[in-house]
């Protein structure tokens, strides 16, 4: 999967703040929400940011901290918009 790392090895709250500040369109999900066939983990609420046709998500890597990844939407943007309410 093609991605860009925007923030690496940071606490979850810093990653969440970056997504909230950078994206005008932010959705919040609970742990276990499935995106690209993978389950998101973390402390709720987990933000998902939409920037143009890209998604910004928090990727939690045990023993290494949290990362903010920018991924191509590839159809997930439309699904997320349809399923979730913008806050």
C-alpha positions in Angstrom: 0.0 0.0 0.0 1.3 3.4 -0.9 1.5 5.8 2.1 3.3 8.8 3.5 4.3 9.1 7.1 3.4 12.5 8.5 4.3 11.9 12.1 6.2 9.0 13.7 6.8 7.5 17.1 4.6 9.9 19.0 2.0 9.5 21.7 -1.6 8.9 20.5 -2.8 12.3 21.7 -0.3 14.1 19.5 -1.3 12.1 16.4 -4.9 12.8 17.1 -4.2 16.6 17.4 -2.4 16.6 14.1 -5.3 15.0 12.3 -7.8 17.4 13.9 -5.7 20.4 13.0 -4.8 19.4 9.5 -8.1 18.1 8.2 -11.3 20.0 7.8 -13.2 16.7 7.5 -12.7 14.5 10.5 -14.7 11.4 11.5 -14.4 9.5 14.9 -14.6 5.8 15.3 -14.2 3.2 18.0 -11.4 0.7 18.2 -12.1 -2.2 15.9 -13.4 0.0 13.0 -12.4 -1.7 9.8 -10.6 0.3 7.0 -8.8 -1.3 4.0 -9.6 -4.6 5.6 -7.7 -3.9 8.8 -8.9 -3.1 12.2 -7.9 0.2 13.8 -6.6 0.0 17.4 -6.1 2.8 20.0 -7.9 4.9 22.6 -11.4 6.0 21.5 -12.4 8.2 19.9 -10.0 7.4 17.0 -10.0 10.2 14.4 -9.9 9.6 10.6 -9.1 12.6 8.6 -10.1 13.2 4.9 -7.8 15.5 2.9 -8.8 15.7 -0.7 -9.0 12.0 -1.7 -6.6 10.8 0.9 -7.2 9.4 4.4 -5.1 10.3 7.5 -5.2 7.6 10.1 -3.3 6.7 13.2 -1.3 3.5 13.0 -0.3 2.1 16.3 2.9 -0.1 16.3 3.6 -1.8 19.6 6.9 -0.8 21.2 7.4 2.0 18.6 4.5 4.4 19.3 1.9 5.8 17.1 2.3 7.1 13.5 0.0 9.3 11.3 -0.2 7.8 7.8 -1.6 9.5 4.7 -3.1 6.9 2.4 -4.9 7.1 -1.0 -8.6 6.9 -0.4 -9.3 4.2 -3.0 -13.0 4.1 -2.4 -12.8 4.1 1.4 -13.4 7.9 1.5 -16.9 7.5 0.0 -17.7 4.5 2.3 -16.6 6.5 5.4 -18.6 9.5 4.4 -21.7 7.4 3.9 -21.3 5.4 7.2 -20.1 8.1 9.6 -21.3 11.6 10.5 -18.8 14.5 10.3 -18.0 16.1 13.7 
